[in-house]
Amino acid sequence: MEFKKIILKSGRERSLINRHPWLFSGAVKQLPNAENGEIVMIQTNHNELLGYGFFSTQSQIVCRIFEFTSEPIALDNAYWRQKLNNAFELRKRLIDSNTTTCYRLLHAEGDFFPGIIADVYADVLVLQLLIKGTERLSAILYPIFKEMGFEYIYLKTKQSTQLLEQVESVSTWVYQAKEMPVTVLENGNKFSINVETGQKTGFFIDQRKNRQILANYAAQKTVLNTFSYSGGFSIYALEAGAHLVHSVDSSKDAISLCDENVLLCGHANKHESFVADVFDYLKQAPADFYDIIVLDPPAFAKHSRAVDNAAKGYKNLNKLGFSKVKAGGLIFTYSCSQHIDKDLFRKIVFSAAAETGRNVRILEQLSQPEDHPINIYHPEGEYLKGLLMVVD
Ligand code: SAH
């Protein structure tokens, strides 16, 4: 099959030789006369092949590369089947299916497949096609997922503000619908998930590892879980024997999900939930009450222009956390903003700590779990970072 070509400017192939999957328009000498989302080949100024990617007519990133190769290859169904199987095989090595039935199967660039997310909830697969290129491939991908054993596939369109590009598809069940909610296990903890109405693909599966770490510290403790959403951290704390858990979220729907999950785990007598703004809640919270505070806000910096304001938000939040946690208590703090890297996040948390004048020590540096792999050539994929700290 012949592909249209993107020709790079002389000397602008460095980032591709380094396998960075994003090609920016500034490096391009000649754009192809291709449709939005079409698969194209990328060549140097000397006609050497560098790889294949999804062309975009809409983004500064004119091509997202899914294959680096100097030799032409067939991009047939077998090629895509192999890509999906590689991702699936890795997950089989990483996930203990006896205790965990929800995980990320495809993590975009982290699985050499830009513009696609696939999350598994028991027998349901939730797909997000974030660019036109992956949307155009959907008719090839659906049968492969079916062959892999996923009978229920839900295509979930992100809200337009979160999209990398405009895609046309609307949220829908692909083959047959599954009645919601579905119950899944995460490290042996039960959660009820509605993939149709829930945030993201239904659950924040990227906090699995961090919830387990919280569980290690939560026995007999009084825990505040802020930005609780469906209660992920709260359930782990309760199951680990926490004395009391408070969950706070500004969304009434989120708190209803949280309450449902608490009922499912059977520790409702040790849990209380609050529909409130976390900043307001923390301001009026008593100091010296919580042994552990979890701070897991939504991404404050959704794009690079928002970094300064986001930094202020993280600083205020962490300052409130530091000032309210008991002496000897723990803070679990996170940022899922891709535009705030872990060094910057640590500096922000440092300045929050310094203003409270308390002694703070880092016990663990936290990140995203293994099923959200970070392509070493694409550091932007490292989006979730966190710190576990003890506060004297
Ligand atoms: N920690 C959660 C995920 C958090 S997602 C988990 O493990 O599943 C972020 C949540 O913060 C969303 O549920 C959103 O409703 C809530 N939120 C956003 N801004 C808020 C605010 N200012 N106060 C309280 N909750 C807020």
Boltz pocket constraint, residues with backbone or C-beta under 6 A from the ligand:
constraints:
  - pocket:
      binder: B
      contacts: [[A, 199], [A, 203], [A, 204], [A, 207], [A, 226], [A, 227], [A, 228], [A, 229], [A, 230], [A, 231], [A, 232], [A, 233], [A, 248], [A, 249], [A, 250], [A, 251], [A, 254], [A, 276], [A, 277], [A, 278], [A, 279], [A, 296], [A, 297], [A, 298]]
      max_distance: 6.0
